[in-house]
Amino acid sequence: MPIRLARIYFRRLTIWSSLLLLTTGYFLFSDVLPDVANHALRKPLRSQWHPIDRLIDEVNMTFHRLLQSRSTNLSDAAARYRERRGRHPPPGFGAWW
């Protein structure tokens, strides 16, 4: 019987000391934890971005400029063809366009 009581007291002592250590650690480091959580949710500053992000932005802007400069009708397309290549569009250009 005394061995059984010793085991029970040892278990209770272990549980209470663990809870005490966890609670003490929480209160000691509680001022650090909110900063870590906010840092994980915060959007990085522009200077902290990876260089690939800047390249992606540049390519997207170039692509949008290209889309804005495209021709919307056949006469504009033919004029741009003449402007770029210095000659008239080939036969069947209207069907191809």
C-alpha positions in Angstrom: 0.0 0.0 0.0 2.7 2.6 0.8 4.3 2.0 -2.7 1.0 2.8 -4.3 0.6 6.0 -2.3 4.1 7.0 -3.3 3.3 6.5 -7.0 0.1 8.6 -6.7 2.0 11.4 -4.9 4.8 11.2 -7.5 2.3 11.5 -10.4 0.5 14.4 -8.7 3.8 16.1 -8.0 4.9 15.6 -11.6 1.6 17.0 -13.0 1.6 20.1 -10.7 5.3 20.9 -11.3 4.7 20.6 -15.1 1.7 22.9 -14.9 3.7 25.3 -12.8 6.6 25.4 -15.3 4.3 25.8 -18.2 2.4 28.7 -16.5 5.6 30.4 -15.5 7.0 30.1 -18.9 3.9 31.5 -20.5 3.9 34.6 -18.2 7.7 35.1 -18.6 7.5 35.0 -22.4 4.0 36.4 -23.1 5.4 39.7 -24.2 7.4 38.0 -27.0 4.6 35.8 -28.4 2.3 38.5 -29.8 5.2 39.9 -31.9 5.8 36.5 -33.4 2.2 36.1 -34.2 1.9 39.6 -35.7 5.1 39.1 -37.7 3.6 35.9 -39.3 0.5 37.8 -40.4 2.1 41.0 -41.4 2.7 41.7 -45.1 6.4 42.3 -45.9 7.6 45.7 -46.7 8.5 46.5 -50.3 12.2 46.4 -49.5 11.8 42.9 -47.9 10.4 41.3 -51.0 12.2 38.7 -53.0 13.8 39.9 -56.3 11.5 37.6 -58.2 8.5 39.6 -57.1 9.9 42.7 -58.7 10.6 40.8 -61.9 7.0 39.4 -61.9 5.6 42.9 -61.5 7.7 44.2 -64.4 6.6 41.4 -66.7 3.0 41.9 -65.8 3.2 45.7 -66.6 5.0 44.9 -69.9 2.3 42.4 -70.8 -0.5 44.8 -70.0 1.1 47.5 -72.1 1.4 45.0 -75.0 -2.3 44.2 -74.6 -3.3 47.8 -74.7 -1.3 48.5 -77.8 -2.8 45.7 -79.9 -5.1 46.5 -82.9 -8.8 46.3 -82.6 -9.8 46.3 -86.3 -8.3 45.2 -89.6 -7.3 48.7 -90.9 -5.3 49.4 -87.7 -3.7 46.0 -87.9 -2.7 46.6 -91.6 -1.3 50.0 -90.7 0.7 48.6 -87.8 2.0 45.8 -90.1 3.2 48.4 -92.6 4.7 50.5 -89.8 6.6 47.5 -88.3 7.8 45.8 -91.5 7.9 48.6 -94.0 5.7 46.7 -96.6 2.1 45.9 -97.3 0.5 43.0 -95.5 0.5 39.7 -97.5 -2.6 38.5 -99.4 -5.1 36.9 -97.1 -4.0 39.0 -94.1 -7.7 40.0 -93.4 -8.7 36.3 -93.2 -5.7 35.5 -91.0 -6.3 38.5 -88.7 
